[in-house]
């Protein structure tokens, strides 16, 4: 029996290995495309859009900032030498990146790129649009000499949500000490035209906004935990009931009798029923462990 089972499993295992070998690693595909399209994304959330999405030409890298691509690796990314051949028009650059990465990452197709990376570019373009609007608004505010309380709060908040400060989700400012450090820096950067008396009220309001955001996130997390706990309790009660009346064991016995016993455990063949019960004893053992 064991030899026969092994004989059946070997081709299944080999077939599984062959299938896996031809499967596209979308993670590696994303890394490859990011090496072309996500230059300096840590400092520029809109990088994917600007390099491979929209615009007339890719942005120039400041002289004091090196070209840094996320997930850089020779096995999954295009080299700096290869990137010198990349087109300067974002749309053309994206087509070029797809061609190069489909060669480099085995098993992938254009459909994998469409399913995986197109949405990342869309998200990046949304972020870039928001960033541009915010930067333009802040620039206009900075030109005002006497800002209102609301204008000062807008300017400080725009500064705080930058990736190098608190970030849009305030994760880098979870503690008041971290928040105050970024708030102080932003208050200095955006202080032109703001009355110093404004900043205490602005801080209070923004601390409240941060805490409200964290509380909402915690509530969602707790609801997920509660749902899992309810499902687990329901499953436990169902299993406990099945153990109490041997429901699962009896179903197992009926199945064994119907499929494995020549005489279907008929009354005249009590040995078959006894064997079936023995085969299904693992249900009893499991219930004892429960």
N, C-alpha and C positions, 0 to 999 in steps of 0.2 A: 504493500500500500504506500509506504513512504517513498520507495523508488519511483512508483508511478506518479505520485504527487510532484516529486522533484522534477521528473521528466516534463510534466505539464507546466511547471512554474518557470523553468529555464528559458524557453522561448518567450514567455510573457515578460520576464525580466529584461531580456535582451531587447525586445520590442520597445519596452519602456525607456531603456537607455537611449536607443536610437531616436525615439520621439523627443526626449529631453535635449539631445544633442542638437536637434534642428530648431529648438524653441528660441525665439528672440528674447534676449535680455533687455527689457525696456529700460531698466536702470542704467545699463551700460550705454544704450542708445541715447538716453537723455544726457549722460555725461559727455558723450562725443559731441552732440549738438550744442551743449552748453560751452564746450571749449571754443566754439565759433561764435555763439550768440549771447553768452552770458558774461562778457568781459566786465570785470570790476563790479559784479552784481551786488556785492556786499555794500558798496557805497552808492550804488545806482539801481534801485529796484526795477526801474524801467528798461534795464539793459537789453533783455531779450527782444523787447519791442523795437528799440532804437537800432539794434544791430541786425535783426532778422525779420522785423515786422513792418514798420512804417517809416516814412521819411525819405528824403532825397539822397542822403548819404549817411554812412555810419558816423557816430560821434568821434571826434579826435580825443585821444588820451592825453591828459595834461602831462607836461614834460617831467614833473616831479612825481608822477604816479605810474608805476609799472603796469603792464597789461597782465591782469590776473584773471584766470578763468577758473570757475568752480570745478571741483572734482578732477583736477589735472592729473592725468596718468598716461604714460606712453601706450598702454594697451587699450585704453578706451577713448583717448583724446587725440586731436590733431596737433601736431607740433607747431612751434612758432614759425619754423621754416615753411611748413605747409600753409599756415595762415597768411603768409605774404601773398599767396595766390588768390586769396578770398576776394570776391568783388566788393566794391565800396557802396553799392546800392543795396539797401536791406533786403528787398525782395529777391534780387539776384543772389545775394549772399546766402539766403535761406535755401534756395534751390541748390546752390553749390554745396552747402553743408549737408543737405540730404544725400546728395550723390556720393560724397566722400564717406559719410558715416555708414551708409548702406554697404559700402565696400568693406569697411573696417569691422563692423559688428555683424557677425554671421547670423543667418536665420531671420533677419528683419526685413520687413517690406514697407512700402510707402504707407500702407494702412496703419502699421504700428506707429509711424511718425505722426500721422493724422490723429490717431486716438490719444497719443501720449503728449506730443509737443505743441500741437496747434493751440490747445487750450492754455498752455503755459505762456505762449506768446500773447494770447488774448488777455490773460490776467495781467501780464506785464504792461500791455498797452493801457489797460485801465489804470494801473498804478502810475504809469508815466503821465497820463492825462491829469490825474488828481495831483500829482507832484508838481506838474507845470502850473496848474491853476493856483495851487497853494503858494508856490514860489513867486508867481506874479503878484498875488495879493499881498504877500509879505513885502515885496519890493516897493509896492505902492504905499504900504503903511509906513515903511522906513523913511519915506520922503516927507511924511507929515511931522511937523514940529510939536504940535499939541494934540496928542491922541486921546480919544475917549477911553473910558474903562473897557468897553467892549472891544475896541480896536487893539488895545494892549493885550487883552486876554487872547484874542485871535492870533496875534503875532507870537506870543509866548507858547501857545498851544501848538502852533505850526512848527516851532523849534523843538518842542518836547517830543513830538511823535516821530522825529527823524530817527533812522536806524542807529545812528551813533549816540543818541540820547536814550530816551525811554523806549522808543519804538511805538508803532501804532497800537499795540496791545498792552503797553506799559509793563511788559514782563521784566525789562531791565530796571524798573523802578518799583519793584514789589515792596521794598522796605522804604520807610520815610527818609532814612539817611540817603539812600540812592536817589530817591526822588528829589530831595533838597539839593543834592549836588548838581543834578541836571537842571533843576529849576533855577538855581543861582546862576549857572552859566547862561541859560537862555534869557534870564532877566537882564543880564549885562549886555548880551548880544542884541536884544530887542528893546533896550531901555530908552532909546532915543525918542523923545517926545512923550514919555510916560511919566506920570506923577508917581513918586516913590510910594505914596500911600495906597496906590492901586494894588501893589504886589501882594500884600497880606491877604486881601480878599480874593485875588486871583488864585493864590496858592490854596486857600481853603476850598474854593470851588473845584479846582482841578484834582485835589486830593479826594474830594467827594466823588468826582467823575471816575477816578481810578478805582476807588473802592466799590463803586456801583458796578463797574465792568467786571471786576474780580468776583463779586457776589453773584452776578448773573452766570458767569462761567462755572462757579462752584455749584450753583443750583442745577445746571444742566448735567454736570458730572454726577451729582447726587441722584438725580432722576434716573440716570443710566444704571448706577449701582442698584437703586431700588428695583428697577425692572429686572435686572439679573437675579437679585435676591428673591423676588417674587416667583420668577420662572424656576429657580432652583428649588424653592420650597414646594412649589406645585409638583415638580418632578419627584421630589423626595416623598411627598405624601402619596403619589400614585404608585411609586415603587414599594413603599411600606405596605400599602393596601394589597398589592399583588403578592407580596411575600406572606401576608397574613392568611390569605386563602389559597396559596399555591397556584395562582392563576397562570403565571408565566411558566412554571414547571409543567403544569397540566397541558398547556399549549404546546410545549416542547415535546411531551410524551405523545400527544396526538399526531404531531408532525412526523416524529420518528416512526411511529406505527404505520402511518399512511405511506411513507416513502421508503422505509428501509426494511420493514418486516414482511416476509412473504405472505403471511396470513392476516396481516393488518391488526395483530393483537386480538384476534377473535377470542371469545370466551373459552373455547376448547384449547387455546394455546397460551396458557398463563405465563409460560417462560418468556414469550416475546414481550409481554407487557412488563415483566420484571426487568428484562434487559433494557427496554426503553426508559424505564424509571431510573435505572442505573446510569444510562447515557446522559440523562438530564439532571443528574444529581448536582451539577455545578450551580444550578439555580438555588438549590437549598444551601449550598456552601456560601454563595454570595449573600443570601438573605441573613445567614448567621453572622457574616462579617458586618452587614449593615446594622 
